[in-house]
Amino acid sequence: MKKDLRINSKVFSEGTKRAPNRAMLRAVGLTDEGFEKPMVGIASTWSEVTPCNVHIDKLAIAAKKGAEAAGAVPMIFNTITIADGISMGTSGMRYSLPSRDVIADSIETVVGGENLDGLVAIGGCDKNMPGCMIAIANAEVPSIFVYGGTIAAGKLRGESIDLVSVFEGVGQLNSGQIDEEELNRIECNACPGAGSCGGMYTANTMSSAIEAMGMSLPGSSSNPAESAEKLADVEEAGHALYNLMEQGIYPKDIMTKEAFENAITVVMTLGGSTNAVLHLLAMAHAIDVDLTMDDFDRIQKKTPHLADLRPSGKYVMEDLHRIGGVQAVMKMLLEAGYLHGDCLTVTGKTVAENLQEAPDLAVGQKIIRPIDQAFSKEGPLVILKGNLSPNGAVAKMSGVSVTEHTGPARVFNTEEAATEAVMNDEIQAGDVLVIRHVGPKGGPGMPEMLSISGILVGKGLGEKVALLTDGRFSGGTHGLVVGHIAPEAQDGGPIAFIRDEDEITINSITQEIKVAVSEEEFEVRKKDWVAPPLQTKGILGKYAHTVSCASVGAVTDFYKKSSREKQPTYQ
């Protein structure tokens, strides 16, 4: 049954059409006719601090146009963003993950404070997607997410390059493979315009997951940032939101356990970012869906990796768009029985109904393999557990030929110290490089390690040195890396007590991460240990004192589940 939208929102239906409310709204352009329509928010992450978001002001205007044409009163408001690629390798990266919660909280605040009836949220850079989705879950109004779109591939001598090429170029320069002039050429050609980083990195991973979940329109995750298709799908989102309000369809009706399973399946198939584990756990927490790392493990074991996409592959999101996009991949997966086709979506139709109208993968394309020719019969995001990470860690094994690595630990308490050691050739093939005290609390902010991982790859050590951390990795990271080690060092997890020369083993087949240290020896090392003091100033201080373990999504409102389950800790 359609919902009556003739009188808008709580401002008037619950506020008895108070004259002061009307007076304020007249000042921003509402008329008598407008007071009879639903008010909807257009949450824009527009900013000039990153190419991922520099064009979103125009997209917000297009979304407003669509919502207005459909019969709503749309209002654009803004929130913040952080440029992960710019802050990478600096102290600024500590602000990246906390920005997810700032984005979520600020959008929810406006929707709730202004009593809006619906929401279109538009995101570009990595934390925009989960930030917008957490806000959508908490705001509890009909909502739709729109992705700002992927950047075009950079070109150098006819080859596609991107931001990750620059990080790897630093390692190539350090090892003498290229000179300063060549690195400058890479830098100047890597990022040609607006849009999020082009490979199957975190932004494109999360936009694909959200589309698979049914919370964005078909095609939204694949349409490039600077394209007519992107402008069209943003405008259509405004129309679609009005339909959601008419039908009384809310996020909780779409973001079900089965929808999250669809999202995880698509992420595994495409070879997505390790950050998907962290963000999908947080989104599920916000919508009160019981999702755990065990669910990722279960789905990983039965989902093939089919996509030849960067960072471990050859192609970028723009290429996937040309052969049918995420919808074509989902259509293939549905036909093979990998997706829940009966899940509701923001079109008001089910996944299966949407995919009836989706294109098939282009004939002769080389980006997505047939299921019987998969790169791997199992997904590339592998959950590891053992005495080094009792609560679980995440490894991305796509493009990595090494399935087991055992070597001596080289332990550092900061990324800067570890990077200096790598650049000074103090880290050798066979080593296990450990960077700790960079988790959600200890960082604080759980910074990404793309800079150092890129340097290792550039120096030819990507599969010869294992890199372990209680921090995170960028979606652009590839090589023998393990992140999200939990509990983190700040919480007294085992990683806090690792010493140089301890023998560490990582095995992606048995899914183990262990150190050759006995329980008795661990107890001896723990005896006089005192956790470093938490940061107490500003947003990082607030974050350090409220954030949960990475194994439950590094959320800042874990008290929501305190009556049902205990936050994982290491005793």
ZIVENMO-V701139 format. One record per backbone hydrogen bond with DSSP energy under -0.5 kcal/mol. CO is the residue of the C=O (numbers start at 0). NH is the residue of the N-H. E is the energy in kcal/mol with one decimal. If there is no record, write none. Layout:
CO & NH & E
CO & NH & E
This chain:
2 & 4 & -0.6
5 & 7 & -0.5
7 & 11 & -1.0
7 & 12 & -0.6
8 & 11 & -0.6
8 & 12 & -2.4
9 & 13 & -0.8
9 & 14 & -1.0
10 & 17 & -0.5
11 & 15 & -0.6
11 & 16 & -1.1
14 & 17 & -0.9
17 & 21 & -1.7
18 & 22 & -2.8
19 & 23 & -2.1
20 & 24 & -2.0
21 & 25 & -2.4
22 & 26 & -1.3
23 & 27 & -0.5
24 & 27 & -0.8
24 & 29 & -2.2
25 & 28 & -1.5
30 & 34 & -1.4
32 & 35 & -1.4
33 & 36 & -1.9
34 & 7 & -0.9
37 & 72 & -3.2
38 & 116 & -3.4
38 & 117 & -0.7
39 & 74 & -2.2
40 & 42 & -0.6
40 & 119 & -2.7
41 & 43 & -0.7
41 & 76 & -2.3
42 & 121 & -2.8
43 & 78 & -1.8
49 & 52 & -1.3
49 & 53 & -0.8
50 & 194 & -3.1
52 & 46 & -1.0
52 & 55 & -1.5
54 & 57 & -1.0
54 & 58 & -1.1
55 & 59 & -2.6
56 & 60 & -1.5
57 & 61 & -1.8
58 & 62 & -2.4
59 & 63 & -2.3
60 & 64 & -2.1
61 & 65 & -2.0
62 & 66 & -2.4
63 & 67 & -2.5
64 & 68 & -2.2
65 & 69 & -1.5
66 & 70 & -0.9
66 & 71 & -2.4
67 & 70 & -0.7
71 & 73 & -0.7
72 & 39 & -2.2
74 & 41 & -2.9
76 & 43 & -3.2
81 & 83 & -1.1
82 & 85 & -0.6
82 & 86 & -2.3
83 & 87 & -1.6
86 & 89 & -2.1
86 & 92 & -0.8
89 & 92 & -1.6
90 & 93 & -1.5
91 & 94 & -1.9
92 & 95 & -1.3
92 & 96 & -0.5
93 & 97 & -0.6
94 & 98 & -1.4
95 & 98 & -0.5
95 & 99 & -0.7
96 & 99 & -1.4
96 & 100 & -0.7
97 & 100 & -0.6
97 & 101 & -1.8
98 & 102 & -2.8
99 & 103 & -2.1
100 & 104 & -2.9
101 & 105 & -2.5
102 & 106 & -2.2
103 & 107 & -2.3
104 & 108 & -2.2
105 & 109 & -1.8
106 & 110 & -2.5
107 & 111 & -2.8
108 & 112 & -2.9
109 & 113 & -2.5
110 & 115 & -2.1
111 & 114 & -0.8
116 & 141 & -0.6
117 & 40 & -2.6
118 & 120 & -0.5
118 & 143 & -1.9
119 & 42 & -2.6
120 & 122 & -0.5
120 & 145 & -2.9
121 & 44 & -0.8
122 & 147 & -3.5
124 & 127 & -2.0
124 & 128 & -0.7
125 & 128 & -0.6
125 & 129 & -0.7
126 & 130 & -1.9
127 & 131 & -3.1
128 & 132 & -2.3
129 & 133 & -2.6
130 & 134 & -1.9
131 & 135 & -2.4
132 & 136 & -2.2
133 & 137 & -2.2
134 & 138 & -2.7
135 & 139 & -1.3
141 & 118 & -1.9
143 & 120 & -2.3
145 & 122 & -2.0
148 & 195 & -2.4
149 & 224 & -2.5
151 & 191 & -0.5
153 & 160 & -2.3
155 & 158 & -1.8
158 & 155 & -2.3
160 & 153 & -2.2
161 & 164 & -1.0
161 & 165 & -0.8
162 & 165 & -1.1
162 & 166 & -1.4
163 & 167 & -2.4
164 & 168 & -1.6
165 & 169 & -1.4
166 & 170 & -1.0
167 & 171 & -2.1
168 & 172 & -2.5
169 & 173 & -2.3
170 & 174 & -1.8
171 & 176 & -2.6
171 & 177 & -1.0
172 & 175 & -1.3
178 & 182 & -2.0
179 & 183 & -2.2
180 & 184 & -1.7
181 & 185 & -2.3
182 & 186 & -2.5
183 & 187 & -2.4
184 & 188 & -1.0
185 & 188 & -0.7
185 & 189 & -1.2
188 & 154 & -0.5
189 & 153 & -0.5
189 & 191 & -0.6
195 & 150 & -3.2
197 & 316 & -3.2
198 & 200 & -2.2
200 & 204 & -2.5
201 & 205 & -2.9
202 & 206 & -2.4
203 & 207 & -1.9
204 & 208 & -2.3
205 & 209 & -2.4
206 & 210 & -2.0
207 & 211 & -2.5
208 & 212 & -1.9
209 & 213 & -0.7
209 & 214 & -2.1
209 & 215 & -0.5
210 & 213 & -0.9
213 & 345 & -2.3
214 & 144 & -2.7
216 & 219 & -2.2
218 & 221 & -0.9
218 & 222 & -2.0
224 & 226 & -1.1
226 & 230 & -1.6
227 & 231 & -2.2
228 & 232 & -2.5
229 & 233 & -2.0
230 & 234 & -2.1
231 & 235 & -2.4
232 & 236 & -1.2
233 & 237 & -1.0
234 & 237 & -0.7
234 & 238 & -1.1
235 & 239 & -2.8
236 & 240 & -2.3
237 & 241 & -1.3
238 & 242 & -1.6
239 & 243 & -2.1
240 & 244 & -2.2
241 & 245 & -2.5
242 & 246 & -2.5
243 & 247 & -0.9
243 & 248 & -2.5
245 & 2 & -5.4
247 & 249 & -0.6
249 & 252 & -1.7
249 & 253 & -0.7
250 & 253 & -1.2
250 & 254 & -3.5
253 & 255 & -2.1
255 & 259 & -2.1
256 & 260 & -2.0
257 & 261 & -2.0
258 & 262 & -2.0
259 & 263 & -2.5
260 & 264 & -2.3
261 & 265 & -2.2
262 & 266 & -2.3
263 & 267 & -2.5
264 & 268 & -2.3
265 & 269 & -2.3
266 & 270 & -1.0
266 & 271 & -2.5
267 & 270 & -0.5
267 & 379 & -0.6
268 & 305 & -2.0
268 & 306 & -1.6
272 & 275 & -1.7
273 & 276 & -1.4
273 & 277 & -0.8
274 & 278 & -2.7
275 & 279 & -2.6
276 & 280 & -1.8
277 & 281 & -1.6
278 & 282 & -2.6
279 & 283 & -2.4
280 & 284 & -2.1
281 & 285 & -1.9
282 & 286 & -1.6
283 & 287 & -0.5
283 & 288 & -2.9
284 & 287 & -0.9
288 & 290 & -1.5
291 & 294 & -1.1
291 & 295 & -1.1
292 & 296 & -2.1
293 & 297 & -2.5
294 & 298 & -2.4
295 & 299 & -2.6
296 & 300 & -1.5
298 & 301 & -1.1
298 & 302 & -0.6
299 & 302 & -0.8
299 & 378 & -2.7
301 & 303 & -0.5
303 & 305 & -0.7
304 & 374 & -2.1
304 & 375 & -1.0
305 & 368 & -2.8
306 & 308 & -1.1
307 & 313 & -0.6
307 & 314 & -2.3
308 & 311 & -0.6
308 & 312 & -1.8
309 & 199 & -3.1
314 & 309 & -3.3
315 & 318 & -0.9
315 & 319 & -1.6
316 & 320 & -2.5
317 & 321 & -1.4
318 & 322 & -0.9
319 & 322 & -0.8
319 & 324 & -2.7
320 & 323 & -1.4
322 & 361 & -1.9
323 & 327 & -1.0
324 & 327 & -0.5
324 & 328 & -1.5
325 & 329 & -2.8
326 & 330 & -2.4
327 & 331 & -1.8
328 & 332 & -2.3
329 & 333 & -3.0
330 & 334 & -2.2
331 & 335 & -1.3
332 & 337 & -2.8
333 & 336 & -1.6
338 & 340 & -0.9
339 & 342 & -1.0
340 & 351 & -2.7
342 & 350 & -1.9
344 & 347 & -2.0
348 & 344 & -1.9
349 & 353 & -2.5
350 & 354 & -2.4
351 & 355 & -1.0
352 & 356 & -0.5
353 & 356 & -1.4
354 & 357 & -0.6
361 & 364 & -1.7
366 & 307 & -2.8
366 & 368 & -0.6
369 & 372 & -2.0
370 & 373 & -1.2
375 & 304 & -2.3
379 & 381 & -1.0
379 & 396 & -2.9
381 & 383 & -0.5
381 & 394 & -2.5
383 & 392 & -2.0
384 & 512 & -1.2
385 & 388 & -1.0
388 & 385 & -0.7
388 & 391 & -1.3
391 & 485 & -0.9
392 & 383 & -2.4
393 & 482 & -2.7
394 & 381 & -3.0
394 & 396 & -0.6
396 & 399 & -1.9
398 & 400 & -0.6
402 & 507 & -2.7
402 & 508 & -0.6
404 & 505 & -2.4
406 & 503 & -2.7
407 & 431 & -2.6
408 & 500 & -2.6
409 & 433 & -2.8
411 & 435 & -2.3
413 & 417 & -1.6
414 & 418 & -2.8
415 & 419 & -2.2
416 & 420 & -1.8
417 & 421 & -2.1
418 & 422 & -2.8
419 & 423 & -1.7
420 & 425 & -3.0
420 & 426 & -0.6
421 & 424 & -1.7
425 & 427 & -0.5
427 & 430 & -2.2
430 & 432 & -0.6
430 & 465 & -2.0
431 & 409 & -2.8
431 & 433 & -0.6
432 & 434 & -0.5
432 & 467 & -3.1
433 & 411 & -2.6
433 & 435 & -0.5
434 & 469 & -1.1
438 & 442 & -2.5
438 & 445 & -1.8
439 & 444 & -2.4
444 & 96 & -0.7
446 & 471 & -2.4
448 & 452 & -2.0
449 & 453 & -2.8
450 & 454 & -2.0
451 & 455 & -2.2
452 & 456 & -2.1
453 & 457 & -2.7
454 & 458 & -1.9
455 & 460 & -3.1
455 & 461 & -0.5
456 & 459 & -1.7
460 & 463 & -0.8
460 & 464 & -1.9
461 & 479 & -2.9
463 & 429 & -3.5
465 & 432 & -3.0
465 & 467 & -0.5
466 & 481 & -2.7
467 & 434 & -2.7
468 & 484 & -1.8
470 & 483 & -2.8
471 & 448 & -1.2
473 & 476 & -1.7
478 & 480 & -1.7
479 & 466 & -2.4
480 & 395 & -0.7
481 & 468 & -1.7
482 & 393 & -2.8
485 & 390 & -1.9
485 & 391 & -0.6
487 & 490 & -0.8
487 & 492 & -2.2
488 & 491 & -2.1
492 & 495 & -2.2
493 & 496 & -2.1
494 & 497 & -0.9
498 & 501 & -2.1
501 & 408 & -2.1
501 & 503 & -0.6
502 & 515 & -2.9
503 & 406 & -2.1
504 & 513 & -2.3
505 & 404 & -2.3
506 & 510 & -0.8
506 & 511 & -1.8
510 & 384 & -2.1
511 & 506 & -2.5
512 & 387 & -1.6
512 & 388 & -0.6
513 & 504 & -3.0
514 & 516 & -2.6
517 & 521 & -2.4
518 & 522 & -2.1
519 & 523 & -1.8
520 & 524 & -2.4
521 & 525 & -2.1
522 & 526 & -1.0
523 & 526 & -0.6
525 & 528 & -1.6
536 & 540 & -1.5
537 & 541 & -2.2
538 & 542 & -2.8
539 & 543 & -2.5
540 & 544 & -1.6
541 & 545 & -0.7
542 & 545 & -1.3
542 & 546 & -2.6
548 & 551 & -1.7
548 & 553 & -2.0
549 & 552 & -1.9
554 & 547 & -2.0
556 & 559 & -2.0
557 & 560 & -2.2
558 & 561 & -1.0
560 & 563 & -1.9
560 & 564 & -2.8
568 & 570 & -0.6
